[in-house]
Amino acid sequence: MWQWLLAAEPADALSQLTSLGAAGIMGAMWLWERRQSQQRDQQLDESHARILGDRVQLDQLIEVVKTNAEAMTRLGTVQDQLVRTLEKKGG
């Protein structure tokens, strides 16, 4: 019923609103608010899904960093052992 008003250009909508009367304007405002509210809800849902997806990616990144740090620590230990072994044999 009010779709023509919601789809209209702002200038056209204003001229059409003036012919509706106070009750019509209040109804149109309510419909407009509902539409805006639905859009905000959709944006919030999309943002929430994106945040959850980012959280999963962040958890995976943290796991990779931890694994790499452990590998570098092991590599450093093996290199130290190799240097000591070579020093014993060479010295």
Phi, psi and omega in degrees: 000314183264005184298325179299327181285319181291329182274348186284158173294152182305318181293318178294320181298319180297316180292327178287326179295324183296338180270357184273333185089175185297314181295321179294320179294318178297319178296318179295320178295320179297315178298319179297317179297319179298317180296315179296321179297318178296321178294319177296317178300318179296318178296319178296317178299316179295319179296319179297316179297320179294319179296317179297320177295319178295325180296318178297315179296320179295318177300319179294319179296317178299319179297319178296317180297317178299314180298317179295320179296318178296318179296318179295323177296315178297318179299317178298319179296315179296319178296318178299317178297319179296315179298316179297319180295317180293324178295321180294317182286328183270340191254000000 
